[in-house]
Amino acid sequence: MTLRGDLPDRYLTPDDIADMFGVPLETVYQWRRKRTGPPGFRVGKHLRYDPTDVRAYVIQRKSACHGAA
């Protein structure tokens, strides 16, 4: 699963996010604690990510990088 293709039509898990960004799962949880990664939400005890929010996060990060150049 990559961000270059279409994101799945389902909520994403922390494992999905780690796979997409090529980072360890613990990094995803650190982003959550520091509020620096894509926004997630809880469904009961499970953490999930909306693909639309993940796409917006990537666009924002890309804009911030290109704006700083």
C-alpha positions in Angstrom: 0.0 0.0 0.0 1.4 3.4 -1.0 0.2 7.0 -0.9 1.0 7.3 -4.6 -1.9 5.0 -5.5 -5.5 5.3 -4.3 -5.9 4.9 -0.6 -8.2 2.1 0.5 -11.9 2.7 1.0 -11.7 1.8 4.7 -10.3 3.2 7.8 -6.6 2.6 8.2 -4.9 0.9 11.1 -1.6 2.0 12.7 0.1 -0.9 10.9 -1.2 0.5 7.6 0.2 4.0 8.4 3.6 2.4 9.4 3.7 0.5 6.1 2.7 3.5 4.0 5.4 5.8 5.5 8.0 3.1 5.8 8.4 3.7 9.5 8.3 1.4 12.6 5.0 1.0 14.3 6.4 2.7 17.4 7.0 5.9 15.3 3.3 6.0 14.4 2.4 5.9 18.2 5.0 8.6 18.9 3.5 10.8 16.3 0.1 10.3 17.9 1.5 11.2 21.4 3.3 14.2 20.1 0.4 15.2 17.7 2.8 15.5 14.8 1.5 12.7 12.4 -1.8 12.2 10.6 -4.8 12.7 12.8 -6.3 9.5 14.2 -9.4 8.6 16.2 -10.5 5.9 18.5 -13.2 3.3 17.8 -13.5 1.7 21.2 -10.0 0.7 22.0 -8.8 0.7 18.4 -6.9 3.5 16.7 -8.0 4.3 13.2 -7.1 6.8 10.5 -9.4 8.2 7.8 -7.7 7.9 4.4 -8.9 11.5 3.6 -7.2 12.9 6.7 -4.0 11.0 5.8 -4.1 12.4 2.2 -4.6 15.9 3.6 -1.7 15.4 6.1 0.6 14.4 3.2 -0.4 17.3 1.1 0.2 19.7 4.0 3.6 18.2 4.7 4.5 18.5 1.0 3.4 22.1 0.9 5.4 22.9 4.0 8.5 21.3 2.5 8.1 23.1 -0.9 7.2 26.4 0.8 10.5 26.3 2.8 12.6 25.9 -0.3 
